[in-house]
Every structure is written in C-alpha cells, then in structure tokens.
Amino acid sequence: MRKLTAATAVAFGILAIGAGAASAEKLTVGLASEPTSLDPHFHNLGPNNAMSVHIFDRLIAQDEKQRLSPGLAVSWQPIDDLTWEFKLREGVKFHDGSDFTADDVVCTMARAPEVPNSPSGYGTYLKGKEVIKIDDYTVHFKTEAPYPLMGNDISTIPVISEAGCAATTEEFNAGTAAIGTGPFKFQSYTPGESIVLTRNDDYWGDAPIWSEVEFRPITSGPSRVASLLAGDVDMISGVPTTDIATLEGNSDIQLSQGVSNRVIYLHMDQFRENSPFVKANGGGDIVNPLLDVRVRKAISMAINRDAIVERVMEGVALPAGQLLPEGFFGVSDKLDVVAYDPDGAKALLAEAGYPDGFELTIHGPNDRYINDAKIAEAIAQMLTRVGIKTAVETMPRSVYFGRASTGSPDGLPEFSFILVGWGAGSGEASSPLKSLIHTFDKDAGFGSSNRGRHSDPETDALIEEALATVDDAKRQELLAQATERAIENVAIIPTHFQVNTWAAQTGLSYVARTDEYTLATGVVKE
Amino acid sequence: MTVFIIRRMLQALLVVFLMSVIVFFGVNIVGDPVYMLVSPDADQADIEAAIARLGLDRPIWEQYWLFLKGAAQGDLGNSFIFGEPALKLILHHMPATMELAFSALILAIVIGIPLGLYAGLYPDSRISKGIMAASIFGFSLPTFWVGLMLIMLFAVELRWVPATGRGDLGSFLGFQSSLFTLDGLSHLFLPALNLALLKISLAIRLTRAGVREAMGQDYVKYARAKGLSTRRIILVHVMKNIMIPVVTVMGLEFGSLIGFSVVTETIFAWPGMGKLLIDAILQLDRPVVVAYLMIIVLFFVLINLIVDILYSILDPRVRLQDQGA
C-alpha cells in the first residue's frame, strides 16, 4: 500500500512539474552577441539597445520595420520651426510603482549623454537639443535650426525614472536601478551567463505572453545551433548561413527570416591621384582610375550580385541597388539593381582608357559581416574576369576599421577599395547619406564614415536640404533624389542587403526585425 | 638563505617588469579599439572625444607610464567595453574557470590512472591496445571538434545533459560553486570532459610507462618473493613509486588548464576567464587582455619562486652554490 502511495505521489509530482512548465510560459533565448551592460545609457550598441527595449520604453517606439509609433509619447509634432512638442502618455507606472511624468523625461535626456566611462554614448542623438518641461505631460524639444529627424533621434533614447537618474552603471547592472516602464522587469543578470526578466503585469501596452524570459549569450555559432537542437533554448538569433539548409529540413525547428537595414557595399578611393593599392599592370604607378566615374560604373557592372546572393550567401540576402531595401523612408523607386554585364564593363573600361584593366587590392574584415571574407574573394574573382586583376586582403575587424578610417601616415583612409556594411539605425535614408555619401566635413559632422571621400557638391546640397526639411513628403523626395544622384555617380557600390535568420522550436515564430534586435515580445506561439 | 630569497624575489620582479613591457606594447600596437567601441552613428567630434577619453591620444610611452603607476597600486586599468576595473572582471570570472579546471583534473586522475595501470599491467591485451589507441586520439583530435561532437552526442542525440552554459550555483562551506548542485554538475560534465581528454591521455601514458618500468624492478620481485599479494604489490608499492612523475606533471598541467581553457569555454559558452579573454581579444579590450596576461605571468612567476625556495630548503647544494656566487 505504501509503495502504491509513493508511486502515485511520484506520478502526481511528474504531472505537477509538467503542468507547471506549461503554465509558467518561460522562454529561453540563445543570443549571438551579449549586451555589455544593463545600464540603458552606457553603450550605444545593438545588443544593449535590444535588451533595454524589454525593460525601458522609449518616448517613440520603432516597430519591426523601424517605423515610428507612439511609445511613452502619444504624439509629437513641430509647433514652430525650432520646437517639437511631445505629449506624454498618462497613467503609466514604473516598475517600482512611481508615476511616469515629464520630470523623468527631462532627467533621462540629461543623463543619457553623460554616463561616466561610457564607451559610446547617446550624445550623438541629443546634440543641439534642449528639453523643457511645460507641464507634467508635455515637454518641448528646442533646436537651433529646423530639425526633421527629431522623432528618429528620440526613439533611440530609453527612458528611465527620475530615481534612476543619479544611479551608477553598477547599480543598473545589479538591478537596483534597472527600473523602467517596459513590458518586462529585471530579475537577474550574470554577465556571460544569463539575463532573466519577468513580465510586467501592469504594462500599459499589450502584456507579453511570456511570464519569464531568460537570455543566454552563446557566441559560438555551432554551439548555439546545438543548444537549440538539444532543447536547452527555445530560440536562437544569428543562425549561421551554413546551417540554414540543415535546419530547414528539421521538422522540430522553425526558421524566421527578414531583411535587415544593413547594406553591404564597396567604397572606392576618390580623393588621391596616387592611391596606394591601385597599380598599373605589372605593378607600376598609375593615376588612380577610380577617380573616373566610368571605371567605377564598370566595377559595379562587373559584379554578379545574384551569384553573391545565391552562392556565397546561400540565398540568404537580397541584391542591392541603393542604400536601403524598399519600404524604408527615403528610398528611391527609380533605382534598380545594377545588372551583371561583364562585356559592358569591359567596354566601359576600354572607353576610360584601360582596355587591359589594372591591378587592385580589395580590403575587408573577416569577422564583422555575414560571410564577409568570402564576399571579398568572390568580388575579386569577378573583377579579375573583366581585366581588373584584384588581390584580396582580409583582417580582423579590430585591425581593419582603424586602418580603413585613419590608417595612412597622414591620418587618412589607408586602403583604395574596401568592403564595408552600414546599418541605418534611424531606419531612414538620411543615415547612410549623411555618413557615407556626404563630403567628409569634420566641423559639420558629415561624412564621418565616408572612407572613399566621395565628394559631390550637388549631392551634399540635396542631403543638407533634406536634413532641414520638416515636411515628410518633401524630405522623402529629397532623400530619394540624393540617393539617385549618389548611385548615378557611383559614390559607393551597394552589393546586397543582409537577411537575418532566427531559429526556434516548432510552434514558435519570430517577427523578424530590420534592426536585427532579438525581442521576447516578438516571439509568438502558433 | 634570506639573501637567496631576496635575490630570487628581485629576479622575479624584474621578470614581471619585462613582461609588462612586452605585453603592454605588444597589445597596444595592434589595431584600433576606437572603431570597435563607438556607434557607427557617431560623428568625427564624438570619435575624437572617445579617443581622448580612453587616453589613446597620448604617446604610447606615456600610456605605459600611466599603466605602471596604476599597476603599482593594484589598478590594471578599466575595461574599455565594460567600464569596470579589468582586475575585478577577471576575478569575477575566475571561480567558473577554477571549477572547470578542477573537475577536469579530477576526471583526468580518476579515468586516466586506472586505465594506465591496466594498460601497464597487461600490455599485450586487446583492451590495453584499445586504450593506447584511444589515448592517441585524445592527444591529437582538436578540442573544438571534440567539444562539438560531445555536444552532438550527449546533448542533441541522447539528451542526457545540457549543451551549453553553467548551471545553478550551490553553497557549501561558504563556497559558491556549480559543483554543489545537480543542475550545475550536469552542465559541468561535458566541458570538463572535453578539457580533460588531453590530460586523461597524458595520465594514461605516464602511468603505463611508470608501471611497466616498475614491474621489472628488484623491489617488486622481492615483494613477490616475500609472498605479498599482487593486489598489495600494485596498489601500495608500485603505485607509490610511479605517482611521483604523475603528480608532478598533473600539477604543472593544472596551471595550463586554468590559463588556457579558452577553446572549451567558447564552445560550451562557459562564463570563465578564457571566454572573457577571447572576447576581449576580438573586441580589442586592451586593458582586460593586458591584465589577464599580467595575472598569468604573476601566477607562473610565483609558482617558480615557491619551487625555487622549496628546492633550496630541500637541497642544501642549491644554498651552497648561492653562497659561492
């Protein structure tokens, strides 16, 4: 009899555990890259921003396509040329029970650019903006000149409570100060091991379906996939392209894919007569052919983007003809992907005076973008086929970006022809136009990543005009025009847009995001 | 004796100083950490501010001088990425590595020595040949591949243990470790086994060689003649004699288990020092790399110093030489 009781107890115990697991709704996610802190203003870095979205709301939210939608602000609009008025959401409570008001916004905007020891802060988005409290639920942002991108900039700043404004980064990491208004509350944080969040049952928006979420950093790609297959985690981000085909054939696993805001492109030296990595056939000196727009156009035509997408990226990418994929604000509907035309490329090279081509070296990182080194190799082969004998040199990103930006003896970009990527954090076209295409101008802060130093006054004028145009329709048109002109002048050569892949246990799917964030709120049950 | 110790300590200090020069300059001339840290949206002014904040605008000898000044006070600099003292970060990750290294050592001893003993006692048996062949694999297969295979077999196919990560912590006698919980042990099993494989092979080979040598010695023959049981001869007399090289080598290997568990920690997402080091190298978090290497240097120098002093106590000839010099 006693034995029977024991057996029954065990059976019930198992049942109880089973039932408990089903109703607890815990989600475990394996992350490809780990946040460096839970202080939302410490490090302006993708993984950090993605994690902070769970705990801290923004005044303006970015949806999965980075379109702006009301967050803690219900409306935002310019009331004159220099003032934007934000109306705040009423009745929102922080995780500690205090009310959200304009004071929290004012102190958030003061703290965000000023965090001690921050590797890269949020000052970039708050420069030249003054925030003024009008009443408890109204704030004004004042600028020195008309500024259309107010919404995009403000959407990057996580809002903390006034109590947390004086807190240190350590206090945020310990959880005592990690108090926001977001859909999840801080539970525990062990760097390198796990971040655990619990549902905020008083959330002002749609309550998340998960009562608890655990994020585990698993940086090694194969290990991440194995953890998913072993059932340790419910979902992983950053599925290696080589594993996609295998996972597709696995009925226990479900993939979610979406194009990102990241364009992979080539920058060409357009400012030196003698470019260090361009040589005449045989290795002699030559006047830099990349200064000639026909040569740049020929290079673009010589690249078989479909082959890169199909073979190197295993189908997980989109050929690119401009700076952002369609659907983003400011893209042009007149631009197509440049068609692969090796004969046309040869003809153009001959017309430009290089019937036998020349010698070139392409430089690229080998640990930054998906398959970056392989892409550089493929491009070198394609160029060699039309007569531009191209050598490949790839290096770790820790060495590459410094040299590509300021590596020459006089502090200029060191290379002649480089492979880079750009993710438009603001989710619209002014981001790449301002940083990659506009003439390098240190004082104005333009062209900070213009490593080819392309410079065209007319494009610059269009970009600057767009950045001063508050009217959305007009700005969209100006950005599209600037993009068209930049592509016409072959300021850069876009090759493809990255597509990101998440994998989950069957029954779960992820709403893929263009900003590459992995959010628990985007994981849905089917 | 005191003079000897003082002299040895001065030598050790010199070694540490020279290593600090090599490590600091070696790490600081490679790459550019600024572009690893700043957001791509940052403009030129932001980038310059970041360079100034990290002190990278100063000449390198000045950076080194500041590092030395801090190091003398026990401050090895702040991590570029975490903004926290590098030393604190490393010490924080140390327990995880220690428990991994410790478990691997135990596995090496518990598995390696009995197998080696068997192979030494019955060198011609098939099982012994199998053990020796397997030990060759243990030596020659790359750790990262074996690690992935272990995950595929035990975690994905059999689902006996979790694939990655560290389990729950338990507390015992004031120590916090995942060794004290079932969940912790199940997480520890695969990485410890992976890290131990090479050491197991080493223990097998050392033990086997020792046993084969000892079995032909006079004292074994004498013990047999005296009528001692085989069991007693092997477990008491032979084991005692062959343990000396095994213990010495295993002790030394423990240092390398702690210092270089990088690959295993990466594959199994184990939050130890090795993982911290490899991340710091990839992201060019120079202060952490420098601090880590300095700690390891200090570690080895200290071990050597202790060994030297022990020798001088154990062996009077070392002292005599010292006086003569």
Boltz contact constraints between the chains, C-beta under 6 A:
constraints:
  - contact:
      token1: [A, 36]
      token2: [B, 81]
      max_distance: 6.0
  - contact:
      token1: [A, 36]
      token2: [B, 82]
      max_distance: 6.0
  - contact:
      token1: [A, 44]
      token2: [B, 39]
      max_distance: 6.0
  - contact:
      token1: [A, 117]
      token2: [B, 83]
      max_distance: 6.0
  - contact:
      token1: [A, 119]
      token2: [B, 37]
      max_distance: 6.0
  - contact:
      token1: [A, 119]
      token2: [B, 80]
      max_distance: 6.0
  - contact:
      token1: [A, 119]
      token2: [B, 81]
      max_distance: 6.0
  - contact:
      token1: [A, 120]
      token2: [B, 37]
      max_distance: 6.0
  - contact:
      token1: [A, 120]
      token2: [B, 38]
      max_distance: 6.0
  - contact:
      token1: [A, 120]
      token2: [B, 39]
      max_distance: 6.0
  - contact:
      token1: [A, 124]
      token2: [B, 41]
      max_distance: 6.0
  - contact:
      token1: [A, 124]
      token2: [B, 42]
      max_distance: 6.0
  - contact:
      token1: [A, 124]
      token2: [B, 46]
      max_distance: 6.0
  - contact:
      token1: [A, 192]
      token2: [B, 271]
      max_distance: 6.0
  - contact:
      token1: [A, 193]
      token2: [B, 166]
      max_distance: 6.0
  - contact:
      token1: [A, 193]
      token2: [B, 271]
      max_distance: 6.0
  - contact:
      token1: [A, 216]
      token2: [B, 165]
      max_distance: 6.0
  - contact:
      token1: [A, 218]
      token2: [B, 164]
      max_distance: 6.0
  - contact:
      token1: [A, 218]
      token2: [B, 269]
      max_distance: 6.0
  - contact:
      token1: [A, 220]
      token2: [B, 266]
      max_distance: 6.0
  - contact:
      token1: [A, 220]
      token2: [B, 267]
      max_distance: 6.0
  - contact:
      token1: [A, 222]
      token2: [B, 148]
      max_distance: 6.0
  - contact:
      token1: [A, 223]
      token2: [B, 164]
      max_distance: 6.0
  - contact:
      token1: [A, 223]
      token2: [B, 267]
      max_distance: 6.0
  - contact:
      token1: [A, 226]
      token2: [B, 151]
      max_distance: 6.0
  - contact:
      token1: [A, 226]
      token2: [B, 156]
      max_distance: 6.0
  - contact:
      token1: [A, 226]
      token2: [B, 163]
      max_distance: 6.0
  - contact:
      token1: [A, 227]
      token2: [B, 163]
      max_distance: 6.0
  - contact:
      token1: [A, 227]
      token2: [B, 164]
      max_distance: 6.0
  - contact:
      token1: [A, 229]
      token2: [B, 156]
      max_distance: 6.0
  - contact:
      token1: [A, 230]
      token2: [B, 155]
      max_distance: 6.0
  - contact:
      token1: [A, 230]
      token2: [B, 156]
      max_distance: 6.0
  - contact:
      token1: [A, 230]
      token2: [B, 163]
      max_distance: 6.0
  - contact:
      token1: [A, 232]
      token2: [B, 162]
      max_distance: 6.0
  - contact:
      token1: [A, 232]
      token2: [B, 163]
      max_distance: 6.0
  - contact:
      token1: [A, 398]
      token2: [B, 31]
      max_distance: 6.0
  - contact:
      token1: [A, 398]
      token2: [B, 36]
      max_distance: 6.0
  - contact:
      token1: [A, 398]
      token2: [B, 284]
      max_distance: 6.0
  - contact:
      token1: [A, 399]
      token2: [B, 31]
      max_distance: 6.0
  - contact:
      token1: [A, 401]
      token2: [B, 35]
      max_distance: 6.0
  - contact:
      token1: [A, 402]
      token2: [B, 31]
      max_distance: 6.0
  - contact:
      token1: [A, 402]
      token2: [B, 32]
      max_distance: 6.0
  - contact:
      token1: [A, 402]
      token2: [B, 35]
      max_distance: 6.0
  - contact:
      token1: [A, 405]
      token2: [B, 35]
      max_distance: 6.0
  - contact:
      token1: [A, 425]
      token2: [B, 41]
      max_distance: 6.0
  - contact:
      token1: [A, 442]
      token2: [B, 44]
      max_distance: 6.0
  - contact:
      token1: [A, 445]
      token2: [B, 43]
      max_distance: 6.0
  - contact:
      token1: [A, 448]
      token2: [B, 43]
      max_distance: 6.0
  - contact:
      token1: [A, 448]
      token2: [B, 44]
      max_distance: 6.0
